[in-house]
Amino acid sequence: MTEPKPTLSELTAEFARIGCLSFGGPAGQIALMHRRLVDERRWVEESDYLAALNFCHLLPGPEAQQLATWVGWRLHGGVGGLISGLLFVLPGVAVMLGLSLLYVSAVGVSWFDALFLGVKAAVLAIVAQAVMRIAGRALKTRFHQMLAVTAFLAMALLAIDFPWVIGAAALAGVAAARWRPAWNGAGHGAPAAPSPQASGSMIAATLRSVTLWSAIWAAPLALVAVMLGFDHILWDIGTFFAKLAIVTFGGAYAVLAYMAQEAAGSLGWVTPAQMADGLGLAETTPGPLILVTQHIGFLAAWANPAPFSPWVAAVLAALLVSWVTFAPCFLWIFALAPWIDKLRSIAALQAALSALTAAVVGAIGSLSLWFAAHLLFAREQRVAGVMLPDPASLDLLAFGLALLAAVLLFRTRAGVFGTLAATAAAGLVAGQL
């Protein structure tokens, strides 16, 4: 039984608290909201909360932030959704911006570099843990296992872009639901349950939300185009991360797999080490892990600031990246939340999601391999046409720190924070010695 609907000020105060305490990635954030909003406050029914969570898994972007937005929307409409969604991410945006400013101020200092060597070692273990956790949930059939392996090979060896990989996986899931239902496991091959005819008012409200939030999403990009032109770094950053926001199924780790191909590859905005550092920073801040994108945008503009100073360009880029990353989350919720029951009844959509999630496992696996190669080895060599790490260039200190991180994360109860703190301290001590 739910309590009476909270006032807008009560909702605001609660999500201000949640936004400042939402550490630990999506699992911890979803659990925190469940405890506060379902168990303690009893503002939302358990069944409704779980249905909304399943719906958010269908959407690109950070599911925890979308779930927070849905709670606000459910309790106080669009205003409530805007308040809860913003308060969930703004503390993390502010903290990440401060950490990025500290990062560029201290980079190159010996103690700082030694500390972040430990952070990168922890990140390698954290990403490996993410692969295992998602694989245990997603790879239920041989078909899904095959999709994961195919995605891994496509990205790790053939360098096929992440959007193409997940798009092909989704189509394979739909095809399997149509012709080989058993491949998707129990439930995905069942015919869709009938749903009531959509009302004209629901359709009109959805179209209004899509129009409004598409304009809000595009507004800063339009401003950049008018003021700076299409060849400015801010335009490149904004359009890249706007595109990334609509293909980020699978969370921040899948995002990193795509950024590894582009931002640290063909675009040359950051180095692999800087990407690992960014994820380490995101792990220590409240809010969604996808805030790592803000750090990458910050560094890209810092290195290419004209006509601004590096500080101004980097801050503008960080805010632009956060805007184009999180504005679509409001679009999805406000436009599609009224359709939750209807969307959940579409078997083909559920099959596409499960296949897509399987492909994300392979994508994150390729990210783990990429991180390991750049962290543990100083050089690469070409073997049978494929670039592989040179065993003779193994960094023994990085290897030892990665081994420590793996033991702490998998064999003790140190958790993410404890592992990050321990390996950072170990790296700092080793650097001084």
URHU-V256820 format. One record per residue. N is the residue number from 0. RES is the residue in one small letter. OMEGA is omega in degrees with one decimal (999 if undefined). Layout:
n=N res=RES omega=OMEGA
n=N res=RES omega=OMEGA
This chain:
n=0 res=m omega=-178.6
n=1 res=t omega=174.2
n=2 res=e omega=175.0
n=3 res=p omega=-177.3
n=4 res=k omega=-179.7
n=5 res=p omega=172.8
n=6 res=t omega=179.8
n=7 res=l omega=178.8
n=8 res=s omega=176.4
n=9 res=e omega=177.5
n=10 res=l omega=-179.9
n=11 res=t omega=-179.0
n=12 res=a omega=-178.1
n=13 res=e omega=-177.9
n=14 res=f omega=170.2
n=15 res=a omega=177.8
n=16 res=r omega=-179.6
n=17 res=i omega=-178.4
n=18 res=g omega=179.9
n=19 res=c omega=-176.4
n=20 res=l omega=-171.6
n=21 res=s omega=174.5
n=22 res=f omega=168.5
n=23 res=g omega=178.3
n=24 res=g omega=-173.0
n=25 res=p omega=-178.6
n=26 res=a omega=178.9
n=27 res=g omega=-178.9
n=28 res=q omega=178.6
n=29 res=i omega=177.7
n=30 res=a omega=178.0
n=31 res=l omega=179.3
n=32 res=m omega=178.4
n=33 res=h omega=-178.4
n=34 res=r omega=-175.6
n=35 res=r omega=-169.9
n=36 res=l omega=-178.4
n=37 res=v omega=-174.8
n=38 res=d omega=-173.2
n=39 res=e omega=-178.9
n=40 res=r omega=-177.7
n=41 res=r omega=176.5
n=42 res=w omega=-176.1
n=43 res=v omega=176.5
n=44 res=e omega=178.9
n=45 res=e omega=-177.0
n=46 res=s omega=178.8
n=47 res=d omega=179.7
n=48 res=y omega=-179.3
n=49 res=l omega=177.1
n=50 res=a omega=178.2
n=51 res=a omega=178.1
n=52 res=l omega=177.4
n=53 res=n omega=177.8
n=54 res=f omega=-178.6
n=55 res=c omega=175.9
n=56 res=h omega=178.5
n=57 res=l omega=-168.3
n=58 res=l omega=170.5
n=59 res=p omega=178.6
n=60 res=g omega=-175.6
n=61 res=p omega=-175.1
n=62 res=e omega=-179.3
n=63 res=a omega=178.2
n=64 res=q omega=177.2
n=65 res=q omega=177.6
n=66 res=l omega=176.4
n=67 res=a omega=178.5
n=68 res=t omega=179.2
n=69 res=w omega=179.6
n=70 res=v omega=178.3
n=71 res=g omega=177.6
n=72 res=w omega=-178.9
n=73 res=r omega=-174.8
n=74 res=l omega=-175.1
n=75 res=h omega=174.8
n=76 res=g omega=-175.7
n=77 res=g omega=179.6
n=78 res=v omega=178.7
n=79 res=g omega=178.5
n=80 res=g omega=179.0
n=81 res=l omega=-179.6
n=82 res=i omega=-176.3
n=83 res=s omega=179.9
n=84 res=g omega=179.7
n=85 res=l omega=-178.7
n=86 res=l omega=178.0
n=87 res=f omega=-174.3
n=88 res=v omega=-172.7
n=89 res=l omega=176.4
n=90 res=p omega=178.9
n=91 res=g omega=177.8
n=92 res=v omega=-178.9
n=93 res=a omega=-179.1
n=94 res=v omega=-179.8
n=95 res=m omega=177.9
n=96 res=l omega=177.5
n=97 res=g omega=179.3
n=98 res=l omega=177.5
n=99 res=s omega=176.9
n=100 res=l omega=176.8
n=101 res=l omega=-177.4
n=102 res=y omega=-177.4
n=103 res=v omega=178.8
n=104 res=s omega=-173.5
n=105 res=a omega=-176.5
n=106 res=v omega=-177.0
n=107 res=g omega=174.5
n=108 res=v omega=-169.4
n=109 res=s omega=-178.2
n=110 res=w omega=-179.4
n=111 res=f omega=178.8
n=112 res=d omega=178.3
n=113 res=a omega=178.7
n=114 res=l omega=-177.0
n=115 res=f omega=169.9
n=116 res=l omega=174.7
n=117 res=g omega=177.6
n=118 res=v omega=-179.5
n=119 res=k omega=176.7
n=120 res=a omega=177.5
n=121 res=a omega=179.7
n=122 res=v omega=178.2
n=123 res=l omega=178.2
n=124 res=a omega=-178.9
n=125 res=i omega=179.0
n=126 res=v omega=177.0
n=127 res=a omega=177.3
n=128 res=q omega=178.9
n=129 res=a omega=177.6
n=130 res=v omega=-177.2
n=131 res=m omega=-178.0
n=132 res=r omega=-179.1
n=133 res=i omega=179.1
n=134 res=a omega=179.3
n=135 res=g omega=-179.4
n=136 res=r omega=-167.9
n=137 res=a omega=-171.6
n=138 res=l omega=-175.6
n=139 res=k omega=-177.6
n=140 res=t omega=176.7
n=141 res=r omega=179.4
n=142 res=f omega=180.0
n=143 res=h omega=176.4
n=144 res=q omega=178.2
n=145 res=m omega=178.1
n=146 res=l omega=-179.8
n=147 res=a omega=179.5
n=148 res=v omega=179.4
n=149 res=t omega=178.7
n=150 res=a omega=178.7
n=151 res=f omega=-178.8
n=152 res=l omega=-178.8
n=153 res=a omega=-176.9
n=154 res=m omega=-174.7
n=155 res=a omega=-175.0
n=156 res=l omega=-175.3
n=157 res=l omega=178.5
n=158 res=a omega=175.8
n=159 res=i omega=-175.9
n=160 res=d omega=-178.8
n=161 res=f omega=179.6
n=162 res=p omega=178.5
n=163 res=w omega=-178.6
n=164 res=v omega=-177.1
n=165 res=i omega=176.3
n=166 res=g omega=178.3
n=167 res=a omega=179.1
n=168 res=a omega=179.3
n=169 res=a omega=177.8
n=170 res=l omega=177.6
n=171 res=a omega=178.0
n=172 res=g omega=178.0
n=173 res=v omega=179.3
n=174 res=a omega=178.4
n=175 res=a omega=178.5
n=176 res=a omega=-178.0
n=177 res=r omega=-171.4
n=178 res=w omega=179.6
n=179 res=r omega=-174.3
n=180 res=p omega=-176.9
n=181 res=a omega=-179.9
n=182 res=w omega=-178.8
n=183 res=n omega=-179.3
n=184 res=g omega=-176.4
n=185 res=a omega=171.8
n=186 res=g omega=-174.6
n=187 res=h omega=-179.1
n=188 res=g omega=-178.8
n=189 res=a omega=177.9
n=190 res=p omega=-178.7
n=191 res=a omega=177.1
n=192 res=a omega=180.0
n=193 res=p omega=177.9
n=194 res=s omega=-178.4
n=195 res=p omega=177.7
n=196 res=q omega=-179.8
n=197 res=a omega=178.8
n=198 res=s omega=178.3
n=199 res=g omega=-179.6
n=200 res=s omega=177.2
n=201 res=m omega=180.0
n=202 res=i omega=-179.9
n=203 res=a omega=179.5
n=204 res=a omega=178.4
n=205 res=t omega=179.9
n=206 res=l omega=177.7
n=207 res=r omega=-179.5
n=208 res=s omega=179.5
n=209 res=v omega=-178.4
n=210 res=t omega=-177.2
n=211 res=l omega=-174.0
n=212 res=w omega=171.4
n=213 res=s omega=178.0
n=214 res=a omega=178.3
n=215 res=i omega=179.7
n=216 res=w omega=-174.4
n=217 res=a omega=-171.8
n=218 res=a omega=-178.8
n=219 res=p omega=176.8
n=220 res=l omega=176.8
n=221 res=a omega=178.7
n=222 res=l omega=177.9
n=223 res=v omega=-179.5
n=224 res=a omega=-178.1
n=225 res=v omega=-172.8
n=226 res=m omega=-171.8
n=227 res=l omega=178.7
n=228 res=g omega=-175.1
n=229 res=f omega=-178.9
n=230 res=d omega=-179.6
n=231 res=h omega=-178.3
n=232 res=i omega=179.5
n=233 res=l omega=175.7
n=234 res=w omega=179.1
n=235 res=d omega=179.1
n=236 res=i omega=-177.3
n=237 res=g omega=-178.4
n=238 res=t omega=178.4
n=239 res=f omega=-177.0
n=240 res=f omega=172.3
n=241 res=a omega=176.3
n=242 res=k omega=-179.5
n=243 res=l omega=-177.0
n=244 res=a omega=-177.9
n=245 res=i omega=176.6
n=246 res=v omega=-174.2
n=247 res=t omega=169.6
n=248 res=f omega=178.4
n=249 res=g omega=173.1
n=250 res=g omega=-171.1
n=251 res=a omega=-177.9
n=252 res=y omega=175.4
n=253 res=a omega=176.1
n=254 res=v omega=-179.7
n=255 res=l omega=177.5
n=256 res=a omega=178.2
n=257 res=y omega=180.0
n=258 res=m omega=177.8
n=259 res=a omega=178.0
n=260 res=q omega=-169.9
n=261 res=e omega=-173.4
n=262 res=a omega=178.6
n=263 res=a omega=-179.9
n=264 res=g omega=-173.5
n=265 res=s omega=-178.8
n=266 res=l omega=176.7
n=267 res=g omega=-178.7
n=268 res=w omega=-176.6
n=269 res=v omega=176.1
n=270 res=t omega=174.7
n=271 res=p omega=179.0
n=272 res=a omega=179.3
n=273 res=q omega=176.7
n=274 res=m omega=177.8
n=275 res=a omega=176.5
n=276 res=d omega=-179.9
n=277 res=g omega=178.0
n=278 res=l omega=176.1
n=279 res=g omega=176.6
n=280 res=l omega=-178.9
n=281 res=a omega=179.1
n=282 res=e omega=-176.2
n=283 res=t omega=-177.9
n=284 res=t omega=170.8
n=285 res=p omega=178.4
n=286 res=g omega=-175.5
n=287 res=p omega=177.1
n=288 res=l omega=-179.3
n=289 res=i omega=173.1
n=290 res=l omega=174.0
n=291 res=v omega=179.1
n=292 res=t omega=178.8
n=293 res=q omega=179.6
n=294 res=h omega=179.8
n=295 res=i omega=176.4
n=296 res=g omega=177.4
n=297 res=f omega=-178.0
n=298 res=l omega=179.9
n=299 res=a omega=179.7
n=300 res=a omega=177.3
n=301 res=w omega=-178.4
n=302 res=a omega=-177.8
n=303 res=n omega=-166.8
n=304 res=p omega=-170.7
n=305 res=a omega=5.1
n=306 res=p omega=-178.8
n=307 res=f omega=168.0
n=308 res=s omega=178.6
n=309 res=p omega=-178.4
n=310 res=w omega=-177.7
n=311 res=v omega=-178.6
n=312 res=a omega=-177.3
n=313 res=a omega=179.2
n=314 res=v omega=177.1
n=315 res=l omega=-180.0
n=316 res=a omega=-179.9
n=317 res=a omega=179.7
n=318 res=l omega=178.0
n=319 res=l omega=179.9
n=320 res=v omega=178.8
n=321 res=s omega=179.4
n=322 res=w omega=-174.9
n=323 res=v omega=176.5
n=324 res=t omega=-171.6
n=325 res=f omega=177.6
n=326 res=a omega=177.9
n=327 res=p omega=178.8
n=328 res=c omega=177.1
n=329 res=f omega=177.7
n=330 res=l omega=-178.0
n=331 res=w omega=-175.4
n=332 res=i omega=-176.0
n=333 res=f omega=-178.6
n=334 res=a omega=-168.6
n=335 res=l omega=-177.3
n=336 res=a omega=178.6
n=337 res=p omega=-175.6
n=338 res=w omega=-172.6
n=339 res=i omega=-175.7
n=340 res=d omega=-179.0
n=341 res=k omega=-179.2
n=342 res=l omega=-179.0
n=343 res=r omega=-177.4
n=344 res=s omega=-177.3
n=345 res=i omega=-175.2
n=346 res=a omega=-178.5
n=347 res=a omega=179.2
n=348 res=l omega=177.9
n=349 res=q omega=178.8
n=350 res=a omega=178.4
n=351 res=a omega=179.6
n=352 res=l omega=-178.5
n=353 res=s omega=177.6
n=354 res=a omega=178.7
n=355 res=l omega=178.6
n=356 res=t omega=176.5
n=357 res=a omega=178.8
n=358 res=a omega=177.9
n=359 res=v omega=176.2
n=360 res=v omega=177.9
n=361 res=g omega=179.5
n=362 res=a omega=179.3
n=363 res=i omega=174.0
n=364 res=g omega=177.6
n=365 res=s omega=176.9
n=366 res=l omega=178.0
n=367 res=s omega=179.8
n=368 res=l omega=180.0
n=369 res=w omega=177.9
n=370 res=f omega=-177.3
n=371 res=a omega=-178.4
n=372 res=a omega=-176.5
n=373 res=h omega=179.0
n=374 res=l omega=-169.5
n=375 res=l omega=-175.5
n=376 res=f omega=-178.5
n=377 res=a omega=-175.7
n=378 res=r omega=172.9
n=379 res=e omega=175.2
n=380 res=q omega=-178.1
n=381 res=r omega=179.3
n=382 res=v omega=-179.5
n=383 res=a omega=177.2
n=384 res=g omega=-178.3
n=385 res=v omega=178.2
n=386 res=m omega=-179.1
n=387 res=l omega=178.0
n=388 res=p omega=175.3
n=389 res=d omega=-176.9
n=390 res=p omega=-178.8
n=391 res=a omega=-177.3
n=392 res=s omega=-179.6
n=393 res=l omega=176.2
n=394 res=d omega=-173.7
n=395 res=l omega=178.8
n=396 res=l omega=178.3
n=397 res=a omega=178.9
n=398 res=f omega=179.0
n=399 res=g omega=178.3
n=400 res=l omega=177.3
n=401 res=a omega=177.5
n=402 res=l omega=175.6
n=403 res=l omega=179.6
n=404 res=a omega=-179.8
n=405 res=a omega=178.9
n=406 res=v omega=-178.7
n=407 res=l omega=-174.2
n=408 res=l omega=-173.5
n=409 res=f omega=-174.2
n=410 res=r omega=178.2
n=411 res=t omega=177.3
n=412 res=r omega=-178.1
n=413 res=a omega=-178.3
n=414 res=g omega=-176.8
n=415 res=v omega=-177.8
n=416 res=f omega=-179.8
n=417 res=g omega=179.3
n=418 res=t omega=177.9
n=419 res=l omega=-178.3
n=420 res=a omega=-176.2
n=421 res=a omega=-178.1
n=422 res=t omega=175.4
n=423 res=a omega=178.9
n=424 res=a omega=179.2
n=425 res=a omega=177.7
n=426 res=g omega=179.4
n=427 res=l omega=179.8
n=428 res=v omega=-179.6
n=429 res=a omega=178.8
n=430 res=g omega=179.1
n=431 res=q omega=179.7
n=432 res=l omega=999
